[in-house]
Amino acid sequence: MTEFQKLTDTELEVMQVIWKLNRSVTSSELLEIFSKKSWKGQTINTFLSKLVDKGLLSVTRGKWRVNHYSPCVTFKEYKKREAKSVLDTMYQGSMTTFLATLYDDEVTEDELVELKQWLSEK
């Protein structure tokens, strides 16, 4: 995944299932997992294709020409890239501006101590 591409809510939902399973999956398996959504096979395949294009999944052809999809990045790696993207895009890379916007004088003394301790360890 060279350039970060934010996932849609549905793509993220599909990826969270794959990350939770922690193994390669087929579109048939995902169709069964998401059966309550009444998605068709083509819908799942479209999501999987987009996730491959975004570099989040790799695809290998298994027995009987069935595609198996495996995650290329962990959920932790994805969260880190998404957080960095938000920080860079919305706050010009400034952690201070981000934190000031997020908390706007709502930070407790204990939270400040905890944050200072965390920063000193970095």
Helices and strands as residue ranges (DSSP letters): H 9-21, H 27-33, G 35-37, H 41-53, E 57-61, G 63-65, E 67-71, H 75-91, H 95-103, H 109-121
